[in-house]
Amino acid sequence: MQKTRAAVVSMASRFGRPAENLERIISWSKQAAEQEADIVCFPEICLQGYHTDVSLMHQQAELLEGPCCERLVEAAGRSDLVISVGMAIRQEEKVFNAQVFFGSDGPLGFAAKVHLCGEEAKMFHAGTGWSVIDLGFARVGTAICYDAEFPEAVRCLALKGAEIVLISFATGRCDSCGRSQDPLVWPAQVARWAPARAYENRIFVMGVNHAGNVADDDCIAGASWIEPGAVHRWPGYSFAIDPGGEWIGESACDHNDERLLVVDFDPQALAEWREGSGDFINARRPETYGLIAGRSN
């Protein structure tokens, strides 16, 4: 891993308006490039907007060779950085909730959400593995929202060589049990477990969520805890954590406006926290962990 400057953008994404959202993604990417970022990351399903209309989501799902993806490749080339965007991706007959990485030469790869929750189970096919993408300057894995609440998910990414794990969110309007809540309490909730993902795997973790008060003008974004047509309030929070579980950057918690957070990841921190008994990956005894994989020991 080289020294890496990463930007995360808590963006207000319109429901079912990929063309509008794409222009905002490209605009924010230019701002990240102006701050000399190597990579800029956007939230879960921010291209199409995190709505729950199955037919529309499938209609708007992108091919990796599709027009929105082509625009993102062009934008990555112009800005000389990697752009990572949450979107619905179609592969043959399957539609995935995916985080896609774009470079100047084309799509670099994507991660598909494994642990679907709520309405997602009706909309997407579940991913079946954990993708780590070598960007040249760093190896990056993605845990999409609910995925990251399973320690096994990030451990799998670390075992596959991830140095940075991106957690892209579309959450915070309800708690982890699905009960409606004020989105501004969500940063304190994610702070209870996200540092553990970095500490227990000796990796950098960065997270980014949706922002703003987004009107459901077309009544396509209902859920069990919010009526169709309601205004959706998003937390607008992003953060970064080092391999020792220390916060190295976070956005404001007292409002949910859009914002750009830029942090620097120093590979020396990886080396320091992986010394001796701190190297949890190599000190594992996987032969005793069969219960985790559903086997008895």
Steps between C-alpha positions, in 0.01 A plus 500: 500500500614852418400815683140550396279807514137391511187712469150392601192697398178496701269594214128572471383252237162542328276193486477349152699784334830345386575773243473773764695300754773425247562871440533557875741207532717641223493848655602368843775292336649818353506652848676193637757522219564864590604374844736250335304190601606166356151356546154644563218284636123545497219328699298186436268516193565873463477487119137388485412627847415254775133444408289186531316483166613159372392553140665842473820386670533211256422731210769746611763238590823572311716271294871545560516609135196727541483877441528606866800275551662639186455853637660397830799350319540828308472698825762281668735566210445876500545528875781242522350308791298186571124555543299250706122519468218300655250391234270228376698291250356248255695190399306275265169434679618608845487844661741574785534771761861578418789734571683555171853640457589698188841596364606683187522173303161364600323331792753351742258262670205497736372350823143366525315525832480161670270563798180644355251643745144632497364584156837421339425128497221570248718721283846347475687176470738442789872505439684175564854615585730777617682704237831677561609731220864591443502868404878513464547735795287290741293183522141593584209284607138603552242404760166648397297628795350197681796288383732693730303408811619142453860469626556205266448724195783740572720215624456330161605820325806529725592137432485575127749784546288811543693791649201735492136400541234737373161478671235663282172563682137582432375492857446693822130578469433191708713317755665160451172328593300698242334744741451857380741753653649848462782460244728729698541230767645258243863623519514402867361157413751421225779621730427205730612238249686650201831549690494130585500410129821699456665383824424129474627483140779762518367691200377848413122539494307784340123545497262721306122545526231691313426861598221752495122509519396326178140529385334188362321694225402190305395290803754225421700483823271358765610258771346332801589800715430790259207572270538540122522867409661603828819704523792274584754646740850353464783533755757655265788354699836360390810384685843336483675275754859374521621141562515566874132593513572874534287758319709693246215694344127553529242747378275713718228319695271797574344531153437282196618724218704367210871509561840380377747340742864452397743284700854369452582132558865435588620143435741535789200469733426158352854387569500635856172336600587166340817449702545210740189386684303778327501301176158344560476357150813287522440411866162341425426134568234435234491128578311592819246727331278243334188623680522825305464308174222281636725208589556353845846497659 
